[in-house]
Amino acid sequence: MSIHAFFASCPRGLEALLADELLGFGARNTERVPGGVAFDGDMRLCYRANLESRLATRVLARLARAPYRNEKDVYEAALAVRWPEWFTEKHSIRVDVNAIRSPLKSLEFATLRIKDAVCDRFRADRGSRPDVDTHSPGVRIQGFLDKENVTIYLDTSGEPLHKRGYRKEAGEAPLKENLAAGIVRLTGWDASEPLLDPMCGSGTLAIEAAMMALAVPPGHARGFGFERLADFDRRGWSEVREAALARRTPPRRLAIFARDRYGEELKKARSNLEAAGLADCVELKQADILDSGAPALAGVLIANPPYGARMGEDRALAEFYPKLGDTLKKYYPGWRCYFFSGDTRLPRLIRLTASKRTPLYNGPLECRLYEYRIVAGSMRKPHAA
């Protein structure tokens, strides 16, 4: 199979983990840049990256890269691509453009010029052009402009890869699934350790951890953009998918515990676990972290505590964080505890010394993953959970 250039985007802060993941799939020439990883591989690797990557947001096939000075240059770069070799005019299209330090004044106009180029190429080669559909396109095209070059990509993913296909219920401010998977990976957790999310909301962290533990391909319940491309290898895709599914282990009770003080949130978590086929793998329980203890003598605690608009009142948070620190010292000696938050007051108010602070982005919001290794002051039994 021929080798193509690809780019896998991801939440900022997860690039190193994504590069390692792609190397494990067989990617070549990986290169990390802020927000993703460039790599080379054949279409089967593209299929596998879409199906099995827990961290990528999209997998883009690079079709062109050229220097530019104005919108006409952008148009010419897109016009040079043999679009009908990739998809037919029967598929609707959507074009999106992103830029860093581009001299162009209007990204909207650049977007329009790429769209015009695609349609003009189809008219010249096929006599008809695809329709534009910004809501549910058959094919997505991405342009990226830096200071000197325009790069044209074809999106092989379709819907963003964090949309696993299982989510039925969303919490008030749910973590995207690939960011949640990255957070779990950053803790160094392996499936032999107990894992607790004491503020589980709709259950995303617990579900992603369970899927890792059971080697469930994260994209097994959804479709992909590459299935609509002209060179789609149905047999090759079937072999990639069957190989990934064969690596799964049967569902079983895992040492994964999801708790929340609110019953409505637990209903959402239960619904999502059932939809993901993991209802019997994770223990759900209604409990407040401040007055309930650890489910094991040691393990990994991961939480995305409420902050900002989710909590509503700064005063409530200022009271909550010190109590959270006291709870960890009381009930969690021997545990590694991780808190993902965009609230810069957390490390000061929790009154514990973070052993590690990892910068991560939740969309445009700069956050931190704080690690606290709780040292046992004396040998204590876990509080009754």
Disulfide bonds with the S-S distance in Angstrom:
none
